[in-house]
Amino acid sequence: MKSASAGTGLPAPKSIEENRSRALREGVEYLIASQQAERALSAGARAPSFRLADQDGATVSSEFLLNRGPIVLTFYSGTWSPACNHDLVALDQLRPAIRARGAEVLAISQQTAPENRRARSLAGVEVPILGDLGGEVSLKFGVRWVVPELLRSLHKAGGVDLPALNGEESWTLPIPARFVVDRNGVIVYSEINPDQTRPSDMRGILPVVDHLHRHRLG
């Protein structure tokens, strides 16, 4: 039986959490139906280079990092996404092992620098989060998508005001995704997860980085 608002006989308004969950579920359906994930770069493609500011304003250059070793990239939707926060924590737990093998770990988000600082604090992680204003780098990797009009009101009702969180009005997001880029700038591993309601499996990353490390030593 549906609950009713006091004195009105109308269904009670959904909670913020319910609206947010619905927005995520319907976003997954849209991404799968539109086959957005199939447009992402895959292993064998050359990774786009980038220069982005991290959460503290320091510029990070992919070319500079690749001179030192491979890069593990994760595209992070935002603080409001439980699955993305889970992924960020899981990758942060792998970070010491990845760095011990000569690679660096970075997250890329379309959020503002203050929101990315907040994300790191809430998740308790040390992975740098780079700000990709408007999703230009996400677009080059093929993982940027536009939230359709029908879902924007659901996001807002769920407390997710993307223009405020991202500092611009495009209503775009990155599909949660991970890439491993070797020192030559070639993608050697990609995992695209259009199901934003479920955490990703990070187990495939470390063997790839381990292989690159052994190959370099050999």
Accessible surface in RSA format (square Angstrom, percent):
REM  Atomic radii and reference values for relative SASA: ProtOr
REM  Chains: A
REM  Algorithm: Lee & Richards
REM  Probe-radius: 1.40
REM  Slices: 20
REM RES _ NUM      All-atoms   Total-Side   Main-Chain    Non-polar    All polar
REM                ABS   REL    ABS   REL    ABS   REL    ABS   REL    ABS   REL
RES MET A   1   244.82 126.8 153.72 101.7  91.11 216.9 131.29 111.6 113.54 150.4
RES LYS A   2   170.87  83.4 150.13  92.1  20.74  49.4 101.62  91.5  69.25  73.8
RES SER A   3    79.07  66.8  62.24  83.1  16.83  38.8  52.45 111.7  26.61  37.3
RES ALA A   4    59.40  54.6  33.22  51.3  26.18  59.6  33.22  46.8  26.18  69.4
RES SER A   5    33.28  28.1  25.15  33.6   8.12  18.7  25.34  54.0   7.93  11.1
RES ALA A   6   103.91  95.5  69.48 107.2  34.43  78.3  80.03 112.7  23.89  63.3
RES GLY A   7    91.76 113.2   0.00   N/A  91.76 113.2  44.62 122.5  47.14 105.6
RES THR A   8    78.64  55.9  47.48  48.1  31.16  74.3  55.41  74.4  23.23  35.1
RES GLY A   9    67.48  83.2   0.00   N/A  67.48  83.2  34.07  93.5  33.41  74.8
RES LEU A  10   114.49  63.8 114.49  81.9   0.00   0.0 114.49  80.4   0.00   0.0
RES PRO A  11    85.48  62.3  72.53  66.1  12.95  47.1  73.61  60.8  11.87  73.8
RES ALA A  12    42.13  38.7  26.86  41.4  15.27  34.7  26.86  37.8  15.27  40.5
RES PRO A  13   115.26  84.0  89.36  81.5  25.90  94.2 100.10  82.6  15.16  94.2
RES LYS A  14   118.18  57.7  98.06  60.2  20.13  47.9  51.69  46.5  66.49  70.8
RES SER A  15    49.40  41.7  37.41  49.9  11.99  27.6  43.94  93.6   5.46   7.6
RES ILE A  16    94.69  53.9  90.95  67.8   3.73   9.0  91.06  65.6   3.63   9.8
RES GLU A  17   123.14  70.7 120.10  90.9   3.04   7.2  68.02 131.6  55.12  45.0
RES GLU A  18    93.07  53.4  86.14  65.2   6.92  16.5  36.43  70.5  56.63  46.2
RES ASN A  19    17.93  12.4  17.93  17.3   0.00   0.0   0.00   0.0  17.93  17.3
RES ARG A  20    68.54  28.8  68.54  34.9   0.00   0.0  14.69  20.1  53.85  32.6
RES SER A  21    50.22  42.4  47.77  63.8   2.45   5.6  18.35  39.1  31.87  44.6
RES ARG A  22    93.28  39.2  93.28  47.6   0.00   0.0  14.07  19.2  79.21  48.0
RES ALA A  23     1.73   1.6   1.33   2.0   0.40   0.9   1.33   1.9   0.40   1.1
RES LEU A  24    14.32   8.0  13.60   9.7   0.72   1.8  14.32  10.1   0.00   0.0
RES ARG A  25   128.09  53.8 125.17  63.8   2.91   6.9  55.66  76.1  72.43  43.9
RES GLU A  26    53.92  31.0  51.02  38.6   2.90   6.9  16.80  32.5  37.13  30.3
RES GLY A  27     0.74   0.9   0.00   N/A   0.74   0.9   0.74   2.0   0.00   0.0
RES VAL A  28    15.07   9.9  15.07  13.6   0.00   0.0  15.07  13.1   0.00   0.0
RES GLU A  29   115.52  66.3 108.44  82.0   7.08  16.9  44.63  86.3  70.89  57.9
RES TYR A  30    77.05  36.0  71.02  40.4   6.03  15.7  48.48  36.4  28.57  35.2
RES LEU A  31     0.71   0.4   0.00   0.0   0.71   1.8   0.00   0.0   0.71   1.9
RES ILE A  32   103.41  58.8  91.51  68.2  11.90  28.7  96.03  69.2   7.38  20.0
RES ALA A  33    86.56  79.6  51.21  79.0  35.35  80.4  62.45  87.9  24.11  63.9
RES SER A  34    30.19  25.5  14.23  19.0  15.96  36.8  25.71  54.7   4.48   6.3
RES GLN A  35   101.35  56.7  97.21  71.0   4.14   9.9  18.24  38.8  83.11  63.0
RES GLN A  36    23.89  13.4  23.25  17.0   0.65   1.5   0.07   0.2  23.82  18.1
RES ALA A  37    22.15  20.4  16.09  24.8   6.06  13.8  16.28  22.9   5.87  15.6
RES GLU A  38   132.90  76.3  97.27  73.6  35.62  84.8  49.51  95.8  83.39  68.1
RES ARG A  39   153.95  64.6 130.66  66.6  23.29  55.5  61.57  84.1  92.38  56.0
RES ALA A  40    15.64  14.4   0.83   1.3  14.81  33.7   0.83   1.2  14.81  39.2
RES LEU A  41    47.65  26.5  43.89  31.4   3.76   9.5  46.68  32.8   0.97   2.6
RES SER A  42    66.15  55.9  64.36  85.9   1.78   4.1  32.38  69.0  33.76  47.3
RES ALA A  43    61.87  56.9  38.76  59.8  23.11  52.6  39.06  55.0  22.80  60.4
RES GLY A  44    61.06  75.3   0.00   N/A  61.06  75.3  32.94  90.4  28.12  63.0
RES ALA A  45    30.76  28.3  20.01  30.9  10.75  24.5  29.03  40.9   1.73   4.6
RES ARG A  46   156.12  65.5 138.33  70.5  17.79  42.3  66.41  90.8  89.70  54.4
RES ALA A  47    14.65  13.5   4.51   7.0  10.14  23.1   4.51   6.4  10.14  26.9
RES PRO A  48    27.58  20.1  13.98  12.7  13.60  49.4  25.38  21.0   2.20  13.7
RES SER A  49    63.51  53.7  48.72  65.0  14.79  34.1  19.08  40.6  44.43  62.2
RES PHE A  50    14.43   7.2   3.22   2.0  11.21  29.2  12.56   7.6   1.87   5.4
RES ARG A  51   171.91  72.2 145.35  74.1  26.56  63.2  58.72  80.2 113.19  68.6
RES LEU A  52    24.24  13.5  20.59  14.7   3.65   9.2  24.24  17.0   0.00   0.0
RES ALA A  53    46.63  42.9  40.18  62.0   6.45  14.7  40.18  56.6   6.45  17.1
RES ASP A  54    18.90  13.2  16.88  16.8   2.02   4.8   0.28   0.7  18.62  18.6
RES GLN A  55     7.45   4.2   6.94   5.1   0.51   1.2   0.48   1.0   6.97   5.3
RES ASP A  56   100.68  70.5  66.40  66.1  34.28  81.1  30.32  71.4  70.35  70.2
RES GLY A  57    51.11  63.0   0.00   N/A  51.11  63.0  27.33  75.0  23.77  53.2
RES ALA A  58    55.08  50.6  44.84  69.2  10.24  23.3  54.46  76.7   0.62   1.7
RES THR A  59    83.85  59.6  53.41  54.1  30.44  72.6  23.11  31.0  60.74  91.8
RES VAL A  60    24.17  15.9  21.24  19.2   2.93   7.1  24.17  21.0   0.00   0.0
RES SER A  61    18.47  15.6  14.81  19.8   3.66   8.4   7.71  16.4  10.76  15.1
RES SER A  62     3.42   2.9   3.42   4.6   0.00   0.0   3.21   6.8   0.22   0.3
RES GLU A  63   114.85  65.9 110.41  83.5   4.44  10.6  38.91  75.3  75.93  62.0
RES PHE A  64   121.69  60.9 118.06  73.1   3.62   9.4 120.86  73.3   0.83   2.4
RES LEU A  65    15.82   8.8  13.15   9.4   2.67   6.7  13.15   9.2   2.67   7.2
RES LEU A  66    25.05  14.0  23.69  16.9   1.37   3.4  23.94  16.8   1.11   3.0
RES ASN A  67   109.04  75.2  93.96  90.8  15.08  36.3  22.65  54.5  86.38  83.5
RES ARG A  68   135.14  56.7 123.18  62.8  11.96  28.5  60.03  82.0  75.11  45.5
RES GLY A  69     2.19   2.7   0.00   N/A   2.19   2.7   1.61   4.4   0.58   1.3
RES PRO A  70     9.60   7.0   8.58   7.8   1.02   3.7   8.58   7.1   1.02   6.4
RES ILE A  71     2.09   1.2   2.09   1.6   0.00   0.0   2.09   1.5   0.00   0.0
RES VAL A  72     0.02   0.0   0.02   0.0   0.00   0.0   0.02   0.0   0.00   0.0
RES LEU A  73     1.27   0.7   1.27   0.9   0.00   0.0   1.27   0.9   0.00   0.0
RES THR A  74     5.01   3.6   5.01   5.1   0.00   0.0   1.15   1.5   3.86   5.8
RES PHE A  75     1.82   0.9   0.00   0.0   1.82   4.7   0.00   0.0   1.82   5.2
RES TYR A  76     4.45   2.1   2.72   1.5   1.73   4.5   4.45   3.3   0.00   0.0
RES SER A  77     0.58   0.5   0.00   0.0   0.58   1.3   0.00   0.0   0.58   0.8
RES GLY A  78     0.00   0.0   0.00   N/A   0.00   0.0   0.00   0.0   0.00   0.0
RES THR A  79    16.68  11.9   8.61   8.7   8.07  19.2   8.61  11.6   8.07  12.2
RES TRP A  80    17.74   7.1   9.22   4.5   8.52  20.0  15.49   8.3   2.25   3.6
RES SER A  81     0.00   0.0   0.00   0.0   0.00   0.0   0.00   0.0   0.00   0.0
RES PRO A  82    89.11  64.9  78.13  71.2  10.98  39.9  84.53  69.8   4.59  28.5
RES ALA A  83     8.29   7.6   4.08   6.3   4.21   9.6   6.84   9.6   1.45   3.8
RES CYS A  84     3.53   2.7   1.99   2.2   1.53   3.6   1.28   3.3   2.24   2.4
RES ASN A  85    37.53  25.9  37.34  36.1   0.19   0.5  18.21  43.8  19.32  18.7
RES HIS A  86    98.20  53.7  91.24  63.4   6.95  17.8  67.32  69.4  30.87  35.9
RES ASP A  87     7.03   4.9   6.59   6.6   0.44   1.0   4.68  11.0   2.35   2.3
RES LEU A  88     1.92   1.1   0.72   0.5   1.20   3.0   1.70   1.2   0.21   0.6
RES VAL A  89    50.40  33.2  50.40  45.6   0.00   0.0  50.40  43.8   0.00   0.0
RES ALA A  90    21.12  19.4  17.75  27.4   3.37   7.7  18.78  26.5   2.34   6.2
RES LEU A  91     0.12   0.1   0.12   0.1   0.00   0.0   0.12   0.1   0.00   0.0
RES ASP A  92    26.59  18.6  23.14  23.0   3.45   8.2   0.77   1.8  25.82  25.8
RES GLN A  93   133.28  74.5 105.90  77.4  27.38  65.2  43.73  93.1  89.55  67.9
RES LEU A  94    40.54  22.6  39.96  28.6   0.58   1.5  40.54  28.5   0.00   0.0
RES ARG A  95    30.43  12.8  30.43  15.5   0.00   0.0   3.53   4.8  26.90  16.3
RES PRO A  96    93.52  68.2  80.39  73.3  13.13  47.7  87.98  72.6   5.54  34.5
RES ALA A  97    31.36  28.8  24.16  37.3   7.19  16.4  30.27  42.6   1.09   2.9
RES ILE A  98     0.00   0.0   0.00   0.0   0.00   0.0   0.00   0.0   0.00   0.0
RES ARG A  99   118.42  49.7 102.58  52.3  15.84  37.7  20.52  28.1  97.90  59.3
RES ALA A 100    78.67  72.3  41.91  64.7  36.76  83.6  55.06  77.5  23.61  62.5
RES ARG A 101    63.10  26.5  60.71  30.9   2.39   5.7   6.46   8.8  56.64  34.3
RES GLY A 102    32.20  39.7   0.00   N/A  32.20  39.7  24.57  67.4   7.63  17.1
RES ALA A 103     5.55   5.1   0.00   0.0   5.55  12.6   1.55   2.2   4.01  10.6
RES GLU A 104    25.22  14.5  24.67  18.7   0.55   1.3  13.63  26.4  11.58   9.5
RES VAL A 105     0.00   0.0   0.00   0.0   0.00   0.0   0.00   0.0   0.00   0.0
RES LEU A 106     3.73   2.1   3.73   2.7   0.00   0.0   3.73   2.6   0.00   0.0
RES ALA A 107     0.00   0.0   0.00   0.0   0.00   0.0   0.00   0.0   0.00   0.0
RES ILE A 108     0.18   0.1   0.18   0.1   0.00   0.0   0.18   0.1   0.00   0.0
RES SER A 109     0.64   0.5   0.00   0.0   0.64   1.5   0.64   1.4   0.00   0.0
RES GLN A 110     0.76   0.4   0.41   0.3   0.35   0.8   0.41   0.9   0.35   0.3
RES GLN A 111     4.21   2.4   0.08   0.1   4.13   9.8   0.15   0.3   4.06   3.1
RES THR A 112    42.39  30.1  34.85  35.3   7.53  18.0  35.45  47.6   6.94  10.5
RES ALA A 113    39.11  36.0  30.59  47.2   8.51  19.4  32.12  45.2   6.99  18.5
RES PRO A 114    79.45  57.9  72.96  66.5   6.49  23.6  73.36  60.6   6.09  37.9
RES GLU A 115    21.42  12.3  20.34  15.4   1.09   2.6   2.30   4.4  19.13  15.6
RES ASN A 116     0.51   0.3   0.51   0.5   0.00   0.0   0.00   0.0   0.51   0.5
RES ARG A 117   107.13  45.0 100.70  51.3   6.43  15.3  37.23  50.9  69.90  42.4
RES ARG A 118   122.42  51.4 115.90  59.1   6.52  15.5  45.80  62.6  76.62  46.4
RES ALA A 119     0.74   0.7   0.00   0.0   0.74   1.7   0.26   0.4   0.47   1.3
RES ARG A 120    51.17  21.5  49.65  25.3   1.53   3.6   4.36   6.0  46.81  28.4
RES SER A 121    88.93  75.1  60.88  81.2  28.05  64.6  34.61  73.7  54.31  76.1
RES LEU A 122   116.14  64.7  82.11  58.7  34.03  85.5  85.30  59.9  30.83  83.0
RES ALA A 123    25.15  23.1   1.69   2.6  23.46  53.4  11.17  15.7  13.98  37.0
RES GLY A 124    63.31  78.1   0.00   N/A  63.31  78.1  35.24  96.7  28.07  62.9
RES VAL A 125    10.82   7.1   1.08   1.0   9.74  23.5   1.12   1.0   9.70  26.3
RES GLU A 126   116.41  66.8 113.52  85.9   2.89   6.9  36.50  70.6  79.91  65.2
RES VAL A 127     0.00   0.0   0.00   0.0   0.00   0.0   0.00   0.0   0.00   0.0
RES PRO A 128    25.52  18.6  25.52  23.3   0.00   0.0  25.52  21.1   0.00   0.0
RES ILE A 129     0.02   0.0   0.00   0.0   0.02   0.0   0.00   0.0   0.02   0.1
RES LEU A 130     0.00   0.0   0.00   0.0   0.00   0.0   0.00   0.0   0.00   0.0
RES GLY A 131    22.79  28.1   0.00   N/A  22.79  28.1  12.75  35.0  10.05  22.5
RES ASP A 132     1.61   1.1   1.61   1.6   0.00   0.0   0.00   0.0   1.61   1.6
RES LEU A 133   117.04  65.2 105.14  75.2  11.90  29.9 105.67  74.2  11.37  30.6
RES GLY A 134    15.21  18.8   0.00   N/A  15.21  18.8  13.77  37.8   1.44   3.2
RES GLY A 135     0.00   0.0   0.00   N/A   0.00   0.0   0.00   0.0   0.00   0.0
RES GLU A 136   115.93  66.6 114.71  86.8   1.22   2.9  32.69  63.2  83.24  68.0
RES VAL A 137     8.54   5.6   8.54   7.7   0.00   0.0   8.54   7.4   0.00   0.0
RES SER A 138     0.23   0.2   0.23   0.3   0.00   0.0   0.00   0.0   0.23   0.3
RES LEU A 139    98.37  54.8  89.57  64.1   8.80  22.1  89.57  62.9   8.80  23.7
RES LYS A 140   120.82  58.9 101.13  62.0  19.69  46.9  62.76  56.5  58.05  61.8
RES PHE A 141     0.25   0.1   0.25   0.2   0.00   0.0   0.25   0.2   0.00   0.0
RES GLY A 142    18.40  22.7   0.00   N/A  18.40  22.7  14.15  38.8   4.25   9.5
RES VAL A 143     0.04   0.0   0.00   0.0   0.04   0.1   0.04   0.0   0.00   0.0
RES ARG A 144    67.08  28.2  51.93  26.5  15.15  36.1   0.06   0.1  67.02  40.6
RES TRP A 145     3.89   1.6   0.96   0.5   2.93   6.9   3.89   2.1   0.00   0.0
RES VAL A 146    74.75  49.2  71.39  64.6   3.36   8.1  71.39  62.0   3.36   9.1
RES VAL A 147     0.00   0.0   0.00   0.0   0.00   0.0   0.00   0.0   0.00   0.0
RES PRO A 148    35.45  25.8  27.29  24.9   8.16  29.6  35.45  29.3   0.00   0.0
RES GLU A 149   126.01  72.3 114.72  86.8  11.28  26.9  59.05 114.2  66.95  54.7
RES LEU A 150   159.62  88.9 147.41 105.5  12.21  30.7 150.59 105.8   9.03  24.3
RES LEU A 151     8.20   4.6   8.20   5.9   0.00   0.0   8.20   5.8   0.00   0.0
RES ARG A 152    49.49  20.8  49.49  25.2   0.00   0.0  11.63  15.9  37.86  22.9
RES SER A 153    74.26  62.7  66.52  88.8   7.74  17.8  49.42 105.2  24.84  34.8
RES LEU A 154    17.29   9.6  16.48  11.8   0.81   2.0  17.24  12.1   0.05   0.1
RES HIS A 155     5.63   3.1   5.47   3.8   0.16   0.4   2.66   2.7   2.96   3.4
RES LYS A 156   120.31  58.7 102.75  63.0  17.56  41.8  48.69  43.8  71.62  76.3
RES ALA A 157    48.57  44.7  27.86  43.0  20.71  47.1  40.96  57.7   7.61  20.2
RES GLY A 158     0.00   0.0   0.00   N/A   0.00   0.0   0.00   0.0   0.00   0.0
RES GLY A 159    47.27  58.3   0.00   N/A  47.27  58.3  23.48  64.4  23.79  53.3
RES VAL A 160     1.07   0.7   0.89   0.8   0.18   0.4   1.00   0.9   0.07   0.2
RES ASP A 161    64.76  45.4  64.08  63.8   0.68   1.6  23.00  54.1  41.76  41.6
RES LEU A 162     1.24   0.7   0.98   0.7   0.26   0.7   1.24   0.9   0.00   0.0
RES PRO A 163    20.07  14.6  13.48  12.3   6.59  24.0  14.24  11.8   5.83  36.2
RES ALA A 164    69.69  64.1  40.09  61.9  29.60  67.3  51.41  72.4  18.28  48.4
RES LEU A 165    35.71  19.9  33.37  23.9   2.34   5.9  35.71  25.1   0.00   0.0
RES ASN A 166     2.21   1.5   2.14   2.1   0.07   0.2   0.50   1.2   1.71   1.7
RES GLY A 167    45.92  56.6   0.00   N/A  45.92  56.6  20.48  56.2  25.44  57.0
RES GLU A 168    37.70  21.6  28.17  21.3   9.53  22.7  30.52  59.0   7.18   5.9
RES GLU A 169   135.93  78.0 118.20  89.4  17.73  42.2  61.62 119.2  74.31  60.7
RES SER A 170    44.57  37.7  24.28  32.4  20.29  46.7  36.46  77.6   8.11  11.4
RES TRP A 171    15.11   6.1  12.73   6.2   2.38   5.6   4.31   2.3  10.80  17.5
RES THR A 172     4.49   3.2   4.36   4.4   0.13   0.3   4.36   5.9   0.13   0.2
RES LEU A 173     0.47   0.3   0.47   0.3   0.00   0.0   0.47   0.3   0.00   0.0
RES PRO A 174     0.15   0.1   0.15   0.1   0.00   0.0   0.15   0.1   0.00   0.0
RES ILE A 175     0.59   0.3   0.59   0.4   0.00   0.0   0.59   0.4   0.00   0.0
RES PRO A 176     3.09   2.3   3.09   2.8   0.00   0.0   3.09   2.6   0.00   0.0
RES ALA A 177     0.00   0.0   0.00   0.0   0.00   0.0   0.00   0.0   0.00   0.0
RES ARG A 178     1.01   0.4   1.01   0.5   0.00   0.0   0.05   0.1   0.96   0.6
RES PHE A 179     0.02   0.0   0.00   0.0   0.02   0.1   0.02   0.0   0.00   0.0
RES VAL A 180     0.05   0.0   0.05   0.0   0.00   0.0   0.05   0.0   0.00   0.0
RES VAL A 181     3.48   2.3   3.48   3.2   0.00   0.0   3.48   3.0   0.00   0.0
RES ASP A 182    22.35  15.7  22.35  22.2   0.00   0.0   5.59  13.2  16.76  16.7
RES ARG A 183    99.36  41.7  81.25  41.4  18.11  43.1  30.13  41.2  69.23  42.0
RES ASN A 184   109.08  75.2  95.52  92.3  13.56  32.7  19.84  47.7  89.24  86.3
RES GLY A 185     6.92   8.5   0.00   N/A   6.92   8.5   6.81  18.7   0.11   0.2
RES VAL A 186    38.12  25.1  38.12  34.5   0.00   0.0  38.12  33.1   0.00   0.0
RES ILE A 187     0.57   0.3   0.00   0.0   0.57   1.4   0.00   0.0   0.57   1.5
RES VAL A 188    50.17  33.0  28.59  25.9  21.58  52.0  31.54  27.4  18.63  50.5
RES TYR A 189    41.07  19.2  38.21  21.7   2.87   7.5  33.17  24.9   7.90   9.7
RES SER A 190    34.48  29.1  11.15  14.9  23.33  53.8   0.00   0.0  34.48  48.3
RES GLU A 191    41.38  23.8  37.20  28.1   4.19  10.0  30.04  58.1  11.34   9.3
RES ILE A 192    40.58  23.1  17.66  13.2  22.92  55.3  17.66  12.7  22.92  62.2
RES ASN A 193    21.20  14.6  19.81  19.1   1.39   3.3   5.34  12.9  15.86  15.3
RES PRO A 194    30.16  22.0  30.16  27.5   0.00   0.0  30.16  24.9   0.00   0.0
RES ASP A 195    31.81  22.3  31.81  31.7   0.00   0.0  13.70  32.2  18.12  18.1
RES GLN A 196     4.72   2.6   3.36   2.5   1.36   3.2   0.82   1.7   3.90   3.0
RES THR A 197    59.82  42.5  33.19  33.6  26.63  63.5  25.48  34.2  34.34  51.9
RES ARG A 198   160.25  67.3 159.77  81.4   0.48   1.2  37.32  51.0 122.93  74.5
RES PRO A 199    67.62  49.3  48.61  44.3  19.01  69.1  48.61  40.1  19.01 118.1
RES SER A 200    14.20  12.0   0.00   0.0  14.20  32.7   4.08   8.7  10.11  14.2
RES ASP A 201    69.43  48.6  58.17  57.9  11.26  26.6  40.85  96.1  28.58  28.5
RES MET A 202    14.72   7.6  10.73   7.1   3.99   9.5  10.73   9.1   3.99   5.3
RES ARG A 203   192.14  80.7 177.49  90.5  14.65  34.9  85.80 117.3 106.34  64.5
RES GLY A 204    30.51  37.6   0.00   N/A  30.51  37.6  24.51  67.3   6.00  13.4
RES ILE A 205     0.01   0.0   0.01   0.0   0.00   0.0   0.01   0.0   0.00   0.0
RES LEU A 206    44.03  24.5  44.03  31.5   0.00   0.0  44.03  30.9   0.00   0.0
RES PRO A 207    81.91  59.7  70.26  64.0  11.65  42.3  76.81  63.4   5.10  31.7
RES VAL A 208    32.37  21.3  29.38  26.6   3.00   7.2  32.37  28.1   0.00   0.0
RES VAL A 209     0.54   0.4   0.26   0.2   0.28   0.7   0.26   0.2   0.28   0.8
RES ASP A 210    39.81  27.9  39.81  39.6   0.00   0.0   2.48   5.8  37.33  37.2
RES HIS A 211   103.78  56.7 103.69  72.1   0.08   0.2  67.46  69.5  36.31  42.3
RES LEU A 212    28.02  15.6  23.04  16.5   4.98  12.5  23.46  16.5   4.55  12.3
RES HIS A 213    47.76  26.1  44.40  30.9   3.36   8.6  32.18  33.2  15.57  18.1
RES ARG A 214   134.73  56.6 126.42  64.4   8.31  19.8  63.32  86.5  71.41  43.3
RES HIS A 215   141.18  77.2 123.53  85.9  17.65  45.2  82.69  85.2  58.49  68.1
RES ARG A 216   118.70  49.8  89.33  45.5  29.36  69.9  40.09  54.8  78.61  47.6
RES LEU A 217   131.87  73.4  97.65  69.9  34.22  86.0 100.78  70.8  31.09  83.7
RES GLY A 218    99.70 123.0   0.00   N/A  99.70 123.0  52.18 143.2  47.52 106.4
END  Absolute sums over single chains surface
CHAIN  1 A    10750.7       8477.7       2273.0       6026.1       4724.6
END  Absolute sums over all chains
TOTAL         10750.7       8477.7       2273.0       6026.1       4724.6
